Amino acid sequence: MSDQKRYTVRYRDANSQQIESCYYAGDAFEARVLAMEAVPYIRNHPHAIDLIRCEDSNTDAMVA
């Protein structure tokens, strides 16, 4: 099983309101696919997605 990270997928609905949903996925493309499966509006309007952001940071690895 691949290492899962937390991704935020942000999109605009038919009323131009920004909506964010979080998904655990292996990469940004998988997060997009999960969002399309979970949200009918995104499934019908995939170009409504305007951001896919990885929320997991590796700052702990940088601390000396």
CYANA upper distance limits for C-alpha pairs under 8 A (distance plus 0.5 A):
  2 SER  CA     26 GLY  CA      6.70
  3 ASP  CA     26 GLY  CA      6.46
  4 GLN  CA     24 TYR  CA      6.27
  4 GLN  CA     25 ALA  CA      5.45
  4 GLN  CA     26 GLY  CA      5.16
  4 GLN  CA     27 ASP  CA      8.26
  5 LYS  CA     24 TYR  CA      5.85
  5 LYS  CA     25 ALA  CA      6.01
  5 LYS  CA     26 GLY  CA      6.56
  5 LYS  CA     27 ASP  CA      7.86
  5 LYS  CA     54 CYS  CA      7.50
  5 LYS  CA     55 GLU  CA      8.00
  5 LYS  CA     56 ASP  CA      6.60
  6 ARG  CA     22 CYS  CA      7.25
  6 ARG  CA     23 TYR  CA      6.23
  6 ARG  CA     24 TYR  CA      5.02
  6 ARG  CA     25 ALA  CA      6.97
  6 ARG  CA     54 CYS  CA      6.44
  6 ARG  CA     55 GLU  CA      5.95
  6 ARG  CA     56 ASP  CA      6.39
  7 TYR  CA     22 CYS  CA      6.04
  7 TYR  CA     23 TYR  CA      5.80
  7 TYR  CA     24 TYR  CA      6.62
  7 TYR  CA     25 ALA  CA      7.46
  7 TYR  CA     28 ALA  CA      7.56
  7 TYR  CA     31 ALA  CA      6.95
  7 TYR  CA     52 ILE  CA      7.04
  7 TYR  CA     53 ARG  CA      5.90
  7 TYR  CA     54 CYS  CA      4.94
  7 TYR  CA     55 GLU  CA      6.06
  7 TYR  CA     56 ASP  CA      8.26
  8 THR  CA     20 GLU  CA      6.90
  8 THR  CA     21 SER  CA      6.15
  8 THR  CA     22 CYS  CA      4.94
  8 THR  CA     23 TYR  CA      6.98
  8 THR  CA     51 LEU  CA      8.18
  8 THR  CA     52 ILE  CA      6.10
  8 THR  CA     53 ARG  CA      5.65
  8 THR  CA     54 CYS  CA      6.98
  8 THR  CA     55 GLU  CA      7.33
  9 VAL  CA     20 GLU  CA      6.08
  9 VAL  CA     21 SER  CA      5.85
  9 VAL  CA     22 CYS  CA      6.67
  9 VAL  CA     23 TYR  CA      8.17
  9 VAL  CA     31 ALA  CA      7.77
  9 VAL  CA     32 ARG  CA      7.59
  9 VAL  CA     35 ALA  CA      7.67
  9 VAL  CA     49 ILE  CA      7.54
  9 VAL  CA     50 ASP  CA      8.42
  9 VAL  CA     51 LEU  CA      6.28
  9 VAL  CA     52 ILE  CA      5.07
  9 VAL  CA     53 ARG  CA      7.14
 10 ARG  CA     18 GLN  CA      7.19
 10 ARG  CA     19 ILE  CA      6.09
 10 ARG  CA     20 GLU  CA      4.80
 10 ARG  CA     21 SER  CA      7.00
 10 ARG  CA     49 ILE  CA      6.30
 10 ARG  CA     50 ASP  CA      6.41
 10 ARG  CA     51 LEU  CA      5.55
 10 ARG  CA     52 ILE  CA      6.93
 11 TYR  CA     18 GLN  CA      6.16
 11 TYR  CA     19 ILE  CA      5.99
 11 TYR  CA     20 GLU  CA      7.05
 11 TYR  CA     42 ILE  CA      8.27
 11 TYR  CA     48 ALA  CA      5.74
 11 TYR  CA     49 ILE  CA      4.62
 11 TYR  CA     50 ASP  CA      5.88
 11 TYR  CA     51 LEU  CA      7.42
 12 ARG  CA     16 SER  CA      5.54
 12 ARG  CA     17 GLN  CA      5.75
 12 ARG  CA     18 GLN  CA      5.08
 12 ARG  CA     19 ILE  CA      6.64
 12 ARG  CA     48 ALA  CA      6.04
 12 ARG  CA     49 ILE  CA      7.27
 12 ARG  CA     50 ASP  CA      7.99
 13 ASP  CA     17 GLN  CA      6.06
 13 ASP  CA     18 GLN  CA      7.22
 13 ASP  CA     19 ILE  CA      7.73
 13 ASP  CA     41 TYR  CA      7.73
 13 ASP  CA     48 ALA  CA      7.65
 21 SER  CA     35 ALA  CA      8.19
 23 TYR  CA     31 ALA  CA      6.53
 23 TYR  CA     34 LEU  CA      7.72
 23 TYR  CA     35 ALA  CA      8.05
 24 TYR  CA     31 ALA  CA      7.48
 25 ALA  CA     30 GLU  CA      6.23
 25 ALA  CA     31 ALA  CA      5.85
 26 GLY  CA     30 GLU  CA      6.85
 26 GLY  CA     31 ALA  CA      8.13
 27 ASP  CA     31 ALA  CA      6.93
 28 ALA  CA     32 ARG  CA      6.76
 28 ALA  CA     52 ILE  CA      6.87
 28 ALA  CA     53 ARG  CA      8.04
 28 ALA  CA     54 CYS  CA      7.97
 29 PHE  CA     33 VAL  CA      6.84
 30 GLU  CA     34 LEU  CA      6.65
 31 ALA  CA     35 ALA  CA      6.65
 31 ALA  CA     52 ILE  CA      8.20
 32 ARG  CA     36 MET  CA      6.70
 32 ARG  CA     52 ILE  CA      8.00
 33 VAL  CA     37 GLU  CA      6.75
 34 LEU  CA     38 ALA  CA      6.64
 35 ALA  CA     39 VAL  CA      6.34
 35 ALA  CA     42 ILE  CA      7.47
 35 ALA  CA     43 ARG  CA      8.37
 36 MET  CA     40 PRO  CA      7.35
 36 MET  CA     41 TYR  CA      8.46
 36 MET  CA     42 ILE  CA      5.67
 36 MET  CA     43 ARG  CA      4.95
 36 MET  CA     46 PRO  CA      7.62
 37 GLU  CA     43 ARG  CA      7.03
 39 VAL  CA     43 ARG  CA      6.83
 40 PRO  CA     44 ASN  CA      6.76
 41 TYR  CA     45 HIS  CA      6.38
 41 TYR  CA     46 PRO  CA      8.47
 42 ILE  CA     46 PRO  CA      5.38
 42 ILE  CA     47 HIS  CA      8.24
 42 ILE  CA     48 ALA  CA      7.07
 42 ILE  CA     49 ILE  CA      7.75
 58 ASN  CA     62 MET  CA      7.66
 59 THR  CA     63 VAL  CA      7.25
